[in-house]
């Protein structure tokens, strides 16, 4: 595939999502995808033929590949753990049961070490985050051309599409929509329990009465906007940093795999060199994908613990 298109086109192709969205009417007749593709024929909901069309579709566009892989891997997680639970035995456990039991013990230890309150939701949430994010990250170890080329072959064989305009990203965590979606879900739980435990007044007090305080009411009134600015920035930074940390690390890892894959089109000597590079990076990347899943889970637990802390604990 790399030999048929330029290096820039190869990289762009692998970093473009399979997008479904609505093209505005004013774009009809414009050639957003260059001279190789026809101009936009009609407005409305349709598949994007290039990154420019995907960008023009705006915020409401859906990344179908991200949705497909995240949902599929989530269902795989549920199926595996349900299968282990259904076949659990007090005798000699199977390898799957051993893995599930070890994972649950690991999650339980992590929750006990980071969460000081009592909430039956936190441990299942942590387990779901860790396994789900790990599985999504694990897709980065699939050779970068296998699934995109297979999708291009299906598109050209059955739908008459140009394979170079069939996009299929297979690592959901390289899509900021996925990482922001997960981080905002954790953030929403954090806000919910903060208000539930402390009340509206207590939650508002955390944003306005810390870190600066004074017994003088006039001086305290002057501190309130300063405190709110500092605490609000700190509050909003939590979901943003949580999502961007995962996205940035996985995006960089995927980019390195893509750059290594380009060596296969530079002759057999560079191809052999690229094979060794790919193997080495894949082995090292196993640590990265596991570590990023662990960090995301741990920070989610810590944020939930912060929701239970009173003003005196901060």
CORJO-V644117 format. One record per helix or strand of 3 or more residues. SS is the DSSP state (H for helix, E for strand). FROM is the first residue (numbers start at 1). TO is the last residue. If there is no record, write none. Layout:
# CORJO-V644117
{{SS	FROM	TO} {SS	FROM	TO}}
This chain:
# CORJO-V644117
{{H	7	14} {E	19	23} {H	25	27} {E	44	47} {H	51	56} {H	64	86} {H	95	114} {H	120	141} {H	146	159} {H	163	165} {H	172	174} {H	176	208} {H	217	265} {H	268	308} {H	311	313}}
